[in-house]
Amino acid sequence: MAREYDKMEFTQPNLADLITVRLSQHEYSELVDILAGMEAQAAISMTSKAAGQKFNLADIFYSSFIISLMLDDDLDEARALLQRLPPKLLKVSTDLDTSVAACKELHRAVWQRKYDTVYQILRHFNWPVTLIPIVQKYDAHFIQQMHQFIRGAFTAIPCPLAMRYLGNRETANRTSKQSANFIEEAGKHGWRYDETKDMLYPQSLDMVASQKSSDLAATGESVTRLVTLVGQLATPN
């Protein structure tokens, strides 16, 4: 797959189109493979005399590569990529507030489980327009990971704490609408809410699937009884 893009011109429009298409098709591993095939071009661009002109493009390329690896749940390879960044890009990223610098902090926050920092970087850093789709995709992916984490780590969790894990920071002064929206979303994951205790009770996926199966079975039995009843009523004496 990556070979198809080895000779693609290394430009920002091409990179933006590539990211958009692969994200829309949920092809995260394929995106990683393609970006890996383009890494040599990016590295060469930072060693040429025109490196200064190519800096923004390289910043976007390596940032999208790092986030795509994290989106593919490969933190180790993302860390390895951070360690082999071109020296010129690394130096400028140390001096300036660049996307690569933000990605380094994002990776560190995920690695160290500093969840508030993860959401802060994802939602408040001034990302280039080209990177916004993949940043938003990773935000949603990270929330899904947090749902799985909470489900495995807690049998019960205070609603304010769950909201922090899932990126809702304003928990102390949350409105009834915010609470209702959050509780509704938690319910979609099969969680039960106790209003008197303001507690959430996460359910395992097996329990949720079992409940859905039971509900479907009960519905099927009800339909069968209804059909039988209708048939009896329709039968002339």
DALIN-V977003 format. One line per field, one symbol per residue. phi: phi as a letter, one per 40 degrees, with the letter a starting at -180 (. if undefined). psi: psi as a letter, one per 20 degrees, with the letter a starting at -180 (. if undefined). burial: I if it has 24 or more other C-alpha atoms within 12 Angstrom, else O. A space follows every 50 residues. Layout:
phi->???
psi->???
burial->???
This chain:
phi->.cccbdbcccbcdccccdcccccccfcccccdccccccccccccccbccc dcccdcccccccccccccccccgbcccccccccbcddccccccccbcbcc ccccccccccccfccdcdccccbbccccddcdccccccdcccccccdccc cccbcaadddccccdbgbccccbccccccccccccccccgcbbbccbfbb bcbcccccccccccccccccccccccccccccccccc
psi->ghhhjhjppnrgggggggggghhhjkmghhgggghhiihgggghhiirhk hhhjghghggghghgghhghhjkmhghhghghikqpggggghhhhrnrhg ghhghggggghjknhhhghgghiiqmqqhhigghghghghghghhhghgg hhhqhqppghghhghjjnhmhgkqrhgggggghgghhhjjqppohhilqq nqqrhgggggghggghgggggggghggggghghipq.
burial->OOOOOOOOOIIIOOIIOIIIOIIOOOOIIIIIIIIIIIIOIIIOIIOOOO OOOIIIIIIIIIIIIIIIIIIIOOIOOIIOIIOOIIOIIIOOIOOOOIII IIIIIIIIOIOOOOIIIIIOIIIOIOIIOIIIIIIIIIIOIIIOIIIIOI IOOOOOIIIIIIIIIIIIIOOOOOOOOOIOOIIOOIOOIIIIIOOOOOII IIIIOOOOOOOOOOOOOOOOOOOOOOOOOOOOOOOOO
